[in-house]
């Protein structure tokens, strides 16, 4: 995780460095003179060479554990992120649960009824999910359910109903991907010899599905869940702006418009850390789901311990 997180920090700093626009000019406004802008740039350290600014940023972030101060709000960036993080996590975690609870059964139904009506219906839903952009779906839902029907709020965070449309719009593509991957993994296992042997023994289809097929198809499914969580976190950047939810995504978007680089860099870094933690958790879950993976790591540890003892 450490090289990944450091790489994210270097990448986002480099992108902000080459981005057009001058934060000093944005802060001072259109009426500022060139002398005032240059003085402000010197005060903010924007005239320093790239490598100097990069090393200063890495030291401040990873050694001093300081995400900086917003150029415009003049408040610590970490306070703004912590204030808005609960809304982003509510959307992302809800979307992940919907992806698992809807996408996985759709994939199982499609695999167990291959080439049948249920399979075609599930894959049609999956095709729609992959094809429809999340922001377009969000706008259409606002038009239908908020403007025309008036059954759901179009924006805000006044109640739990405000999260229904954002979560559905953000997770639709994840549900589709989960269904397609689950179907593919299940079909690979269904053709295995031990499944044929289980059927020859007279076991029920439910027992074969829950004890033989699904456990052996879980590794790719779990991987998609982890990747989907990253997609949900990234999707909140757009969805929060459509529904006016004060999360990290809308915080970063407004910062991009105003050239508030500390907020943008810190927001990307925090989302990257969250995604890295999720993928680490996925790797750990692998060992509990598949005993072969756990035995491999235990065997490697014993070999290392034996060599050290010798």
Buried (B, 14 or more C-beta within 10 A) or exposed (E): EEEBBBEBBEBBBEEBEEEEEEBBBBBBEEEBEEEBBBBBBEEBEBEBEEEEBBEEBBEBBBEEEBBBBBBBBEEBBBEBBEBBBEBBBBBBBBBBEBBBEBBBBBBBBBBBBEEEEBBEBBBEBBEBBBEBEBBEBBEEBBEEBBEEEEEBBBBEBEEEEBBBBBBBBBBBBBBBBBBBBBBBBBBBBBEBEEBEEBEEEEBEEEEBBEEBBBEBBBBBBBBBBBBBBBBBBBBBBBBBBBBEBBBBBBBBBBBBEBBBBBBBBBBBBBBBBBBBEBBEEBEEBBBEBBEEBEEEEEEEEEEEEEEEEE
